[in-house]
Amino acid sequence: MPYALSSDDVRLYYEEHGQGEPLVLIHGSLGDYRDWGNQLTYFSNSGFKTVVYSRRNHYPNSWRDYPGNYSLLAERDDLLALLKEFGEPANLVGHSYGGYVAALVARDYPGYVRKLVLIEPPIFTVFGEDKGRENLELGFKFLKEIIEPARRYLRTNDFESAVRVFLDGITGINGVYDRLKPPFRQIILDNSKTALAEIEITPERDPFDCTDAGRVNSQTLLVKGEDSPKVLQSITIELSKCIPNCKLVTIPKSSHGVIWDNPKLFNETVVQFLKRGDK
């Protein structure tokens, strides 16, 4: 199995499919490289060397305890280590938490990024005091009703209750965990130990506001689901106002899980954006 080596010697599993410009897919919470099964064939057949990897501690990577001050900057540096393997800038597609990681790389290391696709990254700190009372209230409500209960369950090792609350919250669909097909549920179970560390990260550890978004100079496609929770759609809309060279699209018949809910339209939209001549 191929592995990239991070700056602190964490081994990161990855796979390459197809040939062409590097296209790196970054998964979200409770996922791993297998999240992108609906995209691999289409992207690799569209002229891209499509790379999927598992973030640290996610299946099948070895476990290393998260430090108490763990932050997304470690995930940023992990992705950077992988990008250095290619010797040329790569296109980045990040879903949810993976979108946050991709945005940090684009902000801090723009020379490694060709084009950027962010799918509802949960960057709550883009809701500054100047972004309106409604947005701030949406953010606080999500933290109070979804993140805090999930955190309490995780601290008592009640993983199933935590996942139910978390998945219902990020999809806006009640009982979504019980509807998952066995392969998707297995991916979640394989990555259950990562949930507490990721949900414990507080915004002040990795603040990313409109000014930070303004430093992203890569051409960017922002993607949101038509049926996603309002708070996640609002974050994506706010980012579209802050990133200088970006386009915002809404994928119909999909919630936060755009890559699974409407993969055909999502795939076509991303490839069309990446293949535009104005690189």
N, C-alpha and C positions, 0 to 999 in steps of 0.2 A: 504494500500500500504506500502511496506517496504521502509525505508529510512535509509541511513547511515548519520552520523553527522560528518561534517568536524571540524577541529581544531578551526575555527572561527564561528561555529554553523550554517553553511549552510547545509540544508537538501538535500540529493542526492538520487533521486529515483533509485531503482534497482530491478531487477527480477532475480530469480534463476531457472534454468531448468536442470533437470537430476541430476545424482549423480556421484561422483567420484572426481578426482583432480579438484580443482578450476581452471576455465578458464575464465578470465575476458576480455571482448571485449570493446574497448575504441573508441568511434566514433569521426569523424572529424568535421570540421566547418560546421555550418548550419544544423547539424544533431542532433540526440538523440538516445536513446536506440532502437528505431524502425529501425535504419539503418541496423540492423543485422538480418532481417527477413529471408534472404537466408542462414544463417548459423546456427540458433538456433537448428533446429531439427537435422541436421546432427551432429553437435558437441555434443549435449546432448545425442544422440543415440550412440555416439562413446566412451562413458565411462567418460564423463566430467560433472562436475557441472558447467554449462555454465551460466555466470553472465553477464548481460547487464545493464548498468547504463547510466543515463544522466548527463553530466557534469554541473557544476553550471550554473544557469540561463537558461538552456536548458529544453525544455518541458519534463515532466510536473512540473518541479521544480518551486518554488516561485522565484520571481525576487528580487535581491538585487543589487543595483547599484555597478558597478565596480569602484574601487578606481582609482585615477589618475595614480598611479604607479603600476597598475595591471600587473602581470607577470605570466608566465607559472609555476612558483614555487608554486603559489596558487593551480593550477590544479594538480601539483605533489602531494601536501599535501592532496588534496581531494581524489585522488586515493589511497594514503597511508591509509587514514581513512577507506576506503572501504576494503582494503586488511587486515586490522587489525581485521575485522569481522570474518575472516575465521580460524584463528589460525594455519595456515600452509602456506607455500609459494604457490603462484599461477602462472599459466601460463598467460602471457599477450599478447593480440593481439591488436595492435593499428593501426588505419587507419588514414593516413594524420596527421592532427593536434593532433589526439589522439595518434599517433605513437611518436610524440615529447614528449608528456606527459609520455608515457610508458618508453621512453629512459631515461628521467630524474629520474624516480623512480629506474630503473635498475642501473643507475650510482650512485645514492646517498643512496639507501636502498636495496642493492643486496640480503639481507636475506629474503626479501619478494617475490622474483622472482624466479620461477622455470625455465621456458623457456620463450623466448621473440620472438615475431613476429612483425616486423615493416613493414608497407606497405607505402612506399614512404613518410616518414615523411619530412616535409618541413624545414629541418635544414640547412638553407642557410649558417650559420656560419661555416659549415664544409669546405666551400670553402675558405681556408686560402690563404695567399699570395704565399704559396709554392705549391698550387694545380693546378697551370697552368692558363695562361691568358684566355684561352677559357672558363673554368668553371666560372671564375670571371665575364667575360662578359655575360655569360648566366644568372647568378644571377642578375646582374645589369639590364639587359634587362627585365627580368621578373618583377622586382620591378618597373621599369619605365613604362612598357606597361600594366601591369595587376594590381599590388597592388596599385600604386599611383592613377590611374583613379578610381578604386573601392573605395578607401578611400575618394576621392573628392565627389563621388556620395553619399556615406553614410553620409558624413558631411552635405549634403543638403537634407537628408532624401529621396533621389531618390533611393529607395531600389532596384527596378526592374532593373534599369540600372546597378547598382553595381553588382547584381547577374549575369546578363548577361555577363559582363566583366570578373568577377571572375570565373564563371563556364567554359566559353570558354577558359580561360587561363590555368586552372588546368587540363582540359581534352584534350585540343588541338582540340576541335570539335566546329566549329562555329555554333551558334544557338542552342546549346544543351538545354538551358533552355526551349525553346518552344517545345522541343520533350519529355519533362518529362511527365510521367504518373501522373494523379491527386494525387495519394497517396504520391509520392515523392515530388511533388510541395508543398503539404500541410505541409510536414515535414519542408521544407525550410521556408515556411511562418511562421510556429509555432516558429521558432528559429531566426527570422529576427533581433530581437533586439540585439542578441549576436555578430553580424558580426562586428560592428565598434570596439568594445573593442578588439576583437581578431586580427583584421587587424591592429590596432594601436600599437600592441606590436612590439617594435623594437628589432633587434638582440642583442643589447648590454644589454638589460634587462636580457636575459637568454642565454648568450654565451655558445655554445656547439661546440667545435672543435674536431679535431682528437684525441687530448690528452684525452678529456672527453670521447669520444667513446671508447678509449682504456681502460677505467676504467670499462666498461660493461663486467662483467665476466660470465654472463648467456649465455648459448647456444642460439644463435640468428639466426633466419631466416629473411632475408631481401627479400622483395617481391616488384617487379616493374611490371608495365604493358608494354606489347610489344609496344603499341601505345601511351604511355604517352608522354607528352612534354619532350623534351630532358633535360631540366633543372632538372626535378624531377627524371628522370632516372640517371642523373649524380650525384645528391646528394646521391642516394641510392648506386651507385657504389663506391663513395668515402667512405661512411660509411663502406662498406664491406672490404675496405682496412685497416680500423682503428679498428674495433671491432675484438678482438682476436679470438674468437671461433664462427665463423658465416658462414652461407651459403647464397649465393645469387641465387634467382630464378626469371625467367621472365615468367609471365603468358601470353600466346598468346591470341589474339583476345580480348584484354582489354586495357583500358586506365587507368587513375588515379582511376576510380571507379571500381577497380578489383573485389570488393566484390559483385558488381551487374553485371558487364560485363561478367564474366566467373566464376560464383560461384561454379560450380561443380568441376572444376579443382583446383580452389583456396582452397575449403574446403578439398579436398582429399590431397592436398600438405601440408596443415597445420597439419592435423591430423597425416599424416605419419611422419612429423617432430616431433610432440609432443610425439608420441608413440615410437620413437626410443629408444632403450634400454640404450644408453649411457647418462644417466641423470646426 
